[in-house]
Amino acid sequence: MISPRIRGRDEPWRPEGQRRGEVKMQTLTKVHRCPICGKRRSRFAQWCRACTKQKLDEAHKEAQAIVATGKCPRCGKGLKRNLALPGWWQCEQYGAPRFRADPEGPECSFQIFTE
């Protein structure tokens, strides 16, 4: 290795075998695993793609079963479709009294998505 006095003051110190402008860094990569199946997942996701799709399909089937009954699971009143978003269902007693089926009845905050 050349001493700093011979190289000159302008040239910065570099490890052996490294060229000027070349940067060698050692990085540690953490592999994120799905807690359900153990496959690799994104660091921003909670589960892998397959498990996420499976969970969403299960949730949609459960929601469709609830909508098929036509009754709110919390209060027993009917369900109505909110046309603002596709697949959005709400209890008839949801919202302000003027929007409820029975304005004098208790409020219910049940909402569900089937799509």
MODELLER restraints for C-alpha pairs under 7 A, 6 or more apart:
rsr = mdl.restraints
at = mdl.atoms
rsr.add(forms.Gaussian(group=physical.xy_distance, feature=features.Distance(at['CA:31:A'], at['CA:40:A']), mean=6.86, stdev=0.5))
rsr.add(forms.Gaussian(group=physical.xy_distance, feature=features.Distance(at['CA:32:A'], at['CA:40:A']), mean=5.80, stdev=0.5))
rsr.add(forms.Gaussian(group=physical.xy_distance, feature=features.Distance(at['CA:32:A'], at['CA:41:A']), mean=5.62, stdev=0.5))
rsr.add(forms.Gaussian(group=physical.xy_distance, feature=features.Distance(at['CA:32:A'], at['CA:42:A']), mean=6.63, stdev=0.5))
rsr.add(forms.Gaussian(group=physical.xy_distance, feature=features.Distance(at['CA:32:A'], at['CA:43:A']), mean=5.91, stdev=0.5))
rsr.add(forms.Gaussian(group=physical.xy_distance, feature=features.Distance(at['CA:33:A'], at['CA:39:A']), mean=5.46, stdev=0.5))
rsr.add(forms.Gaussian(group=physical.xy_distance, feature=features.Distance(at['CA:33:A'], at['CA:40:A']), mean=4.62, stdev=0.5))
rsr.add(forms.Gaussian(group=physical.xy_distance, feature=features.Distance(at['CA:33:A'], at['CA:41:A']), mean=5.49, stdev=0.5))
rsr.add(forms.Gaussian(group=physical.xy_distance, feature=features.Distance(at['CA:34:A'], at['CA:40:A']), mean=6.13, stdev=0.5))
rsr.add(forms.Gaussian(group=physical.xy_distance, feature=features.Distance(at['CA:34:A'], at['CA:41:A']), mean=5.84, stdev=0.5))
rsr.add(forms.Gaussian(group=physical.xy_distance, feature=features.Distance(at['CA:34:A'], at['CA:47:A']), mean=4.85, stdev=0.5))
rsr.add(forms.Gaussian(group=physical.xy_distance, feature=features.Distance(at['CA:34:A'], at['CA:48:A']), mean=5.45, stdev=0.5))
rsr.add(forms.Gaussian(group=physical.xy_distance, feature=features.Distance(at['CA:35:A'], at['CA:47:A']), mean=6.80, stdev=0.5))
rsr.add(forms.Gaussian(group=physical.xy_distance, feature=features.Distance(at['CA:39:A'], at['CA:48:A']), mean=6.53, stdev=0.5))
rsr.add(forms.Gaussian(group=physical.xy_distance, feature=features.Distance(at['CA:40:A'], at['CA:48:A']), mean=6.50, stdev=0.5))
rsr.add(forms.Gaussian(group=physical.xy_distance, feature=features.Distance(at['CA:41:A'], at['CA:47:A']), mean=6.25, stdev=0.5))
rsr.add(forms.Gaussian(group=physical.xy_distance, feature=features.Distance(at['CA:41:A'], at['CA:48:A']), mean=4.57, stdev=0.5))
rsr.add(forms.Gaussian(group=physical.xy_distance, feature=features.Distance(at['CA:60:A'], at['CA:114:A']), mean=5.23, stdev=0.5))
rsr.add(forms.Gaussian(group=physical.xy_distance, feature=features.Distance(at['CA:60:A'], at['CA:115:A']), mean=6.58, stdev=0.5))
rsr.add(forms.Gaussian(group=physical.xy_distance, feature=features.Distance(at['CA:63:A'], at['CA:112:A']), mean=6.52, stdev=0.5))
rsr.add(forms.Gaussian(group=physical.xy_distance, feature=features.Distance(at['CA:63:A'], at['CA:113:A']), mean=6.58, stdev=0.5))
rsr.add(forms.Gaussian(group=physical.xy_distance, feature=features.Distance(at['CA:63:A'], at['CA:114:A']), mean=5.42, stdev=0.5))
rsr.add(forms.Gaussian(group=physical.xy_distance, feature=features.Distance(at['CA:64:A'], at['CA:114:A']), mean=5.67, stdev=0.5))
rsr.add(forms.Gaussian(group=physical.xy_distance, feature=features.Distance(at['CA:70:A'], at['CA:78:A']), mean=5.73, stdev=0.5))
rsr.add(forms.Gaussian(group=physical.xy_distance, feature=features.Distance(at['CA:70:A'], at['CA:79:A']), mean=5.58, stdev=0.5))
rsr.add(forms.Gaussian(group=physical.xy_distance, feature=features.Distance(at['CA:71:A'], at['CA:77:A']), mean=5.52, stdev=0.5))
rsr.add(forms.Gaussian(group=physical.xy_distance, feature=features.Distance(at['CA:71:A'], at['CA:78:A']), mean=4.52, stdev=0.5))
rsr.add(forms.Gaussian(group=physical.xy_distance, feature=features.Distance(at['CA:71:A'], at['CA:79:A']), mean=5.70, stdev=0.5))
rsr.add(forms.Gaussian(group=physical.xy_distance, feature=features.Distance(at['CA:72:A'], at['CA:78:A']), mean=5.80, stdev=0.5))
rsr.add(forms.Gaussian(group=physical.xy_distance, feature=features.Distance(at['CA:72:A'], at['CA:79:A']), mean=6.00, stdev=0.5))
rsr.add(forms.Gaussian(group=physical.xy_distance, feature=features.Distance(at['CA:72:A'], at['CA:91:A']), mean=5.83, stdev=0.5))
rsr.add(forms.Gaussian(group=physical.xy_distance, feature=features.Distance(at['CA:75:A'], at['CA:108:A']), mean=6.91, stdev=0.5))
rsr.add(forms.Gaussian(group=physical.xy_distance, feature=features.Distance(at['CA:77:A'], at['CA:91:A']), mean=6.79, stdev=0.5))
rsr.add(forms.Gaussian(group=physical.xy_distance, feature=features.Distance(at['CA:77:A'], at['CA:92:A']), mean=6.48, stdev=0.5))
rsr.add(forms.Gaussian(group=physical.xy_distance, feature=features.Distance(at['CA:78:A'], at['CA:91:A']), mean=6.12, stdev=0.5))
rsr.add(forms.Gaussian(group=physical.xy_distance, feature=features.Distance(at['CA:78:A'], at['CA:92:A']), mean=5.65, stdev=0.5))
rsr.add(forms.Gaussian(group=physical.xy_distance, feature=features.Distance(at['CA:79:A'], at['CA:89:A']), mean=6.51, stdev=0.5))
rsr.add(forms.Gaussian(group=physical.xy_distance, feature=features.Distance(at['CA:79:A'], at['CA:90:A']), mean=5.59, stdev=0.5))
rsr.add(forms.Gaussian(group=physical.xy_distance, feature=features.Distance(at['CA:79:A'], at['CA:91:A']), mean=4.55, stdev=0.5))
rsr.add(forms.Gaussian(group=physical.xy_distance, feature=features.Distance(at['CA:79:A'], at['CA:92:A']), mean=5.46, stdev=0.5))
rsr.add(forms.Gaussian(group=physical.xy_distance, feature=features.Distance(at['CA:80:A'], at['CA:89:A']), mean=5.73, stdev=0.5))
rsr.add(forms.Gaussian(group=physical.xy_distance, feature=features.Distance(at['CA:80:A'], at['CA:90:A']), mean=5.49, stdev=0.5))
rsr.add(forms.Gaussian(group=physical.xy_distance, feature=features.Distance(at['CA:80:A'], at['CA:91:A']), mean=6.17, stdev=0.5))
rsr.add(forms.Gaussian(group=physical.xy_distance, feature=features.Distance(at['CA:80:A'], at['CA:92:A']), mean=5.92, stdev=0.5))
rsr.add(forms.Gaussian(group=physical.xy_distance, feature=features.Distance(at['CA:81:A'], at['CA:88:A']), mean=6.01, stdev=0.5))
rsr.add(forms.Gaussian(group=physical.xy_distance, feature=features.Distance(at['CA:81:A'], at['CA:89:A']), mean=4.45, stdev=0.5))
rsr.add(forms.Gaussian(group=physical.xy_distance, feature=features.Distance(at['CA:81:A'], at['CA:90:A']), mean=6.24, stdev=0.5))
rsr.add(forms.Gaussian(group=physical.xy_distance, feature=features.Distance(at['CA:82:A'], at['CA:88:A']), mean=5.47, stdev=0.5))
rsr.add(forms.Gaussian(group=physical.xy_distance, feature=features.Distance(at['CA:82:A'], at['CA:89:A']), mean=5.67, stdev=0.5))
rsr.add(forms.Gaussian(group=physical.xy_distance, feature=features.Distance(at['CA:82:A'], at['CA:90:A']), mean=6.72, stdev=0.5))
rsr.add(forms.Gaussian(group=physical.xy_distance, feature=features.Distance(at['CA:86:A'], at['CA:115:A']), mean=6.79, stdev=0.5))
rsr.add(forms.Gaussian(group=physical.xy_distance, feature=features.Distance(at['CA:87:A'], at['CA:113:A']), mean=5.17, stdev=0.5))
rsr.add(forms.Gaussian(group=physical.xy_distance, feature=features.Distance(at['CA:87:A'], at['CA:114:A']), mean=4.78, stdev=0.5))
rsr.add(forms.Gaussian(group=physical.xy_distance, feature=features.Distance(at['CA:87:A'], at['CA:115:A']), mean=5.00, stdev=0.5))
rsr.add(forms.Gaussian(group=physical.xy_distance, feature=features.Distance(at['CA:88:A'], at['CA:112:A']), mean=5.98, stdev=0.5))
rsr.add(forms.Gaussian(group=physical.xy_distance, feature=features.Distance(at['CA:88:A'], at['CA:113:A']), mean=4.68, stdev=0.5))
rsr.add(forms.Gaussian(group=physical.xy_distance, feature=features.Distance(at['CA:88:A'], at['CA:114:A']), mean=6.67, stdev=0.5))
rsr.add(forms.Gaussian(group=physical.xy_distance, feature=features.Distance(at['CA:89:A'], at['CA:111:A']), mean=5.71, stdev=0.5))
rsr.add(forms.Gaussian(group=physical.xy_distance, feature=features.Distance(at['CA:89:A'], at['CA:112:A']), mean=5.32, stdev=0.5))
rsr.add(forms.Gaussian(group=physical.xy_distance, feature=features.Distance(at['CA:89:A'], at['CA:113:A']), mean=6.21, stdev=0.5))
rsr.add(forms.Gaussian(group=physical.xy_distance, feature=features.Distance(at['CA:90:A'], at['CA:110:A']), mean=5.90, stdev=0.5))
rsr.add(forms.Gaussian(group=physical.xy_distance, feature=features.Distance(at['CA:90:A'], at['CA:111:A']), mean=4.41, stdev=0.5))
rsr.add(forms.Gaussian(group=physical.xy_distance, feature=features.Distance(at['CA:90:A'], at['CA:112:A']), mean=6.49, stdev=0.5))
rsr.add(forms.Gaussian(group=physical.xy_distance, feature=features.Distance(at['CA:91:A'], at['CA:108:A']), mean=6.65, stdev=0.5))
rsr.add(forms.Gaussian(group=physical.xy_distance, feature=features.Distance(at['CA:91:A'], at['CA:110:A']), mean=5.54, stdev=0.5))
rsr.add(forms.Gaussian(group=physical.xy_distance, feature=features.Distance(at['CA:91:A'], at['CA:111:A']), mean=6.53, stdev=0.5))
rsr.add(forms.Gaussian(group=physical.xy_distance, feature=features.Distance(at['CA:92:A'], at['CA:100:A']), mean=5.63, stdev=0.5))
rsr.add(forms.Gaussian(group=physical.xy_distance, feature=features.Distance(at['CA:92:A'], at['CA:101:A']), mean=5.49, stdev=0.5))
rsr.add(forms.Gaussian(group=physical.xy_distance, feature=features.Distance(at['CA:93:A'], at['CA:100:A']), mean=4.67, stdev=0.5))
rsr.add(forms.Gaussian(group=physical.xy_distance, feature=features.Distance(at['CA:93:A'], at['CA:101:A']), mean=6.07, stdev=0.5))
rsr.add(forms.Gaussian(group=physical.xy_distance, feature=features.Distance(at['CA:93:A'], at['CA:102:A']), mean=6.83, stdev=0.5))
rsr.add(forms.Gaussian(group=physical.xy_distance, feature=features.Distance(at['CA:93:A'], at['CA:107:A']), mean=5.34, stdev=0.5))
rsr.add(forms.Gaussian(group=physical.xy_distance, feature=features.Distance(at['CA:93:A'], at['CA:108:A']), mean=5.22, stdev=0.5))
rsr.add(forms.Gaussian(group=physical.xy_distance, feature=features.Distance(at['CA:94:A'], at['CA:100:A']), mean=6.14, stdev=0.5))
rsr.add(forms.Gaussian(group=physical.xy_distance, feature=features.Distance(at['CA:94:A'], at['CA:107:A']), mean=6.02, stdev=0.5))
rsr.add(forms.Gaussian(group=physical.xy_distance, feature=features.Distance(at['CA:94:A'], at['CA:108:A']), mean=5.11, stdev=0.5))
rsr.add(forms.Gaussian(group=physical.xy_distance, feature=features.Distance(at['CA:94:A'], at['CA:109:A']), mean=5.21, stdev=0.5))
rsr.add(forms.Gaussian(group=physical.xy_distance, feature=features.Distance(at['CA:94:A'], at['CA:110:A']), mean=6.92, stdev=0.5))
rsr.add(forms.Gaussian(group=physical.xy_distance, feature=features.Distance(at['CA:97:A'], at['CA:103:A']), mean=4.59, stdev=0.5))
